[in-house]
Amino acid sequence: MVAQPPAPLTIQLLPAASSFAGVAIASDQDHLVYAAADLQAAVVQFEAVTGIRPAEGGRHPGRGTRNYLVGLGPSSYLEIIGPDLEHPIPDGAGMPFGIDRLDGALLLTWAVHPPDIIVAARSSAEHGAALGDPLWMNRQTPTGRQLTWRIASAIPLPFSGVTPFLIDWAYSVHPAADPDLPAARLVSLTATHPDPAGALEVLEALGLALPVTAGPVGLTAILETPRGFVALHRADTRVGQTGRKSPIGIRSTRRAMQGRALRSGGTSGRA
């Protein structure tokens, strides 16, 4: 059997007249996870569509991944994450979020930083989204600064990533606080799921107000960028984290920004 080529990262310009209703973003939203099988291709495509060059974040030791970041606010960012080709994982091991099984790129999931990660993990589990006990992780930034955090996440992702995983930055300075981090503005985050009531129960237990409607698994984040509104999305026909991967990508709407420098003032990152 001839192997099928990976699904390409798609880019579609939307009509200039398109408009998006802003949705309130939770104050403890931490970051969005845009995962890619080919990290460098995803970074190049993101810059081509948005006009923003993501900054190198760092490597995740022993996890086989690395990331690039775009700020979304003082305590929020977009993480573009993919395989670290220079530091692969051992045979038989798996990457976070099942990234090693992707054949394209997609807005996979999102994270929040609750006041108490232990309490939040317990509440999430009690309402149908078990994330397990928080684990310590770390990475070094390109400037040599050490970041340490706790994370509660699970594979497969509960509700296929529509409900968030949890992160606690402990004593580390939040990555979004870097004044040199390139930035966009997060306009809205919405989701669809075959069981919207179940997903909404988890979100309500965590004190979050993400809009979720009935449909295939999906997340859509609208960003305001120097080149217009851009939608990072996940067009997914699966329930769960296994099975066929859908073509995923970036859609953009051309819109003049009147020369405005976009450094978001909102709040809402993977490490």
N, C-alpha and C positions, 0 to 999 in steps of 0.2 A: 504494500500500500504506500502510495506517495504521500509524504507528510505535507500537511497544509501549511502555507506561510502564516506568520502571525497576523492578527487583525491590525490594520494600520490605525494610527492616531488620526481621527477625522477632525477637520476644521470646516465649519460652515458659517459664512457671514449671514446674519439675519437682517431683515429689512431695517433700514435706518429709523423707521417710525415705530419700531418695537419699544414697548415700555414695560416696566416691571414694578409691581407693587412691593414696596419695602415691607419687610417683616421684622419685627423686633427681635434682636439677637440677644440670647441669654447672657447675662453678665459674667457667668462662669464658663462660657464657651471658651475652649482653649485652642484647638486647632482642627483643621480639615486635613484629611489624608487623601492625597491624590497619588495613587500607586501605579507604577508602570513596569512592564517587563523590560523595557529599554529606557533606563533612566536618562541618559544623555539625549536621546531623541525626544523624550517628554519635555526636558528643559528647553531644548532648542525650539520646539513647537510652541511652548508657552510664551517664550519671548517673542516669537514671530507674530503671534496673535495679539498679545497684550501690549507689547512695547516695554515690558518689564523683564529685566534679566534677574532670575532668582539667584540668591546668594548661597554659596556653599555652606551647608550646615555642619556635617561631619559624618563619621562612620559609627556604626553600632557594633562594637567588638563582640565577636562570637555569633552574631546574628546574620551576617552576610549581606547587610544592607547599608546604604548611605542615603543622605538626603540633601535637598536644597530648599530654601525657605523664602517666603514672601510675607511681609508683615500685613496684618489685617486690623491692627489696633495695638494699644499698649500691652495687652496680655493675650493676644490672639494672632495666629499666623496660618498660612497655608504651607503644608509640608508636601513636597514632591519627593517620593521615596521609591527606590528600586534597588536591584541587585548591585552589590559592591564587587565588581569583577576582579579587583585586585586582592580582595580578601574573601574568597568564597567560603561558604559553610561546609562542614565535613559531609561526606557522603552519608545519606540517610537522615540528615537533619532537615528541618524545615525553616523557612523564613517567616518573620512576623506577618500576620494577616494572609498567609498563603501566597505571598508575592511571587515565589518561585513557580507557581502554577498559572500565573497570568499569561495571556498572549496578546495583551494590548495595554491600555491605560484606562483608569476610571477613578471617579470620585468614590472611594471605597467606603469610608466611614468618617467619624468625627470624634472628638474628645472634649470632655469638660473637666475643669479643675474644681471639684466640690470643696466645701469648707473642711470636711472630714471624709477622707477617702474610704476608711474602714466602714463608717456608717453608710455611706453612699453605695458601696459594693454590696453590703448586706441588704439594703433596700432594693437595689436593682435585682438581686437574686430572688428576693421574696415576691417580686412582681413579674417574674418570668424571664429575666435576662441575667443568668449567672455568669459572672466574670472571673470568679476565683479570687484568691487572696492577692493583694497587691505585692508586686515583686520589685526589687531595686534594680535599676539600670543606670548606665552612665555612657557618656561619650565626651570626646574632646573637640572643642571648636577649632577652626583653622588657625586661630590666634593662640591656641594653647590653653584656653580656659576650660576647666573641667565642669561638666554639667552632670548632676545626679538627680534622679527622680524615682518615684514609685509609680507603677502602672498596674491597673487591673484590667485585663483583656482576656479574650478566649478565642480559640479556633475550634469549630466554626464560630464566626461572629454571631452573637444573638441577634435575631431579627435581621440577619444578613447585613449588619452594619448601620441600619436605620437608627437604632438606639445607640447611644455613645458608649465608648469605653472611658475609663477614668484615669486621671493623672494628678500627681501631687509633686510639685517642684521642690518640696522640702526647703533647703536653704540656698538653692541655686537661683541666680538671677534669671528671670524668664527670657527665653530666646527673643521674644518680640520686643524686649526692652532695648535691643541694640539700636542706637540712633542711626547707624549706617545701613540698616536692613531696608531693601527696596520694598515698596508698599503699594497695595491697592485698597479699595474700600469694599467690604462685604455688604452688599445690599440686602440679600435675603438667602435663607437656606430652607428648602422645602423637601418633602419626601413622599414616596408612595410605597405601599406594602400590601400584600394580599390579606394581612390581618391588621388593619389599622387600629382597631380597638385594643389589641394586645400591645402594640407598639406604644400607643398613647398612654396606656396604663403605666408602663415603665417610665416614660417621660414625665408623667405627672408625679410619680413617686420621687423622681429626682428634682422636681421643681422646675422642669423645662417646658417650653411651649412651642416645640417644633411642629409646624403644620404637617400632618400625615393624612393622605387620602388613599382610598382603595385603588389598587392597581399592581402591576409588576413591581418588584423591588427596584427602587430608584432614589437617588439623591440628586438635587440640583442646587448649586450655589451660584448666585449671580454676583459678579464682581464688577466694580466700576474701575476702569483702567484708562491709561492715556489714550488708547485707541478706541474706546467705547465700552459698552457693556459686554461682558464675556460670561458665558454659562459653562461651568464645569459640571459635567453630568454623568449619570450612570443609567444607560438604557438596558435594563436587566430583565430577562424573562424567567430567571431562576427563583426558586425559593430555597434559601440556604446557600452554602458556600461551595458546593461541589457541582460538577457538571459543566455544560457548555458555557464558554465565555462569550459575551456579546461585544460587538464593536462599540467602542467607547471613544469619547473625545472632547474637543473643545469647540464651542460655538461662539461667534463674536458678532456684535452689532457695532458698526462704525458710528461714532458720535463725537463731534468736536467737544473737547474739554475746555475750550476757551483758555488754553494755556495754564490751567490749574495744575498745581503739583498735588498729587494724590497721596497724602499720608493720612490714612484713616484715623479718626478719633474714636472709633467704636471699640468694643471689647470683644475679644474672643480668643494651637499648634501641636504634631507628634514630635518628639524631642529631637 
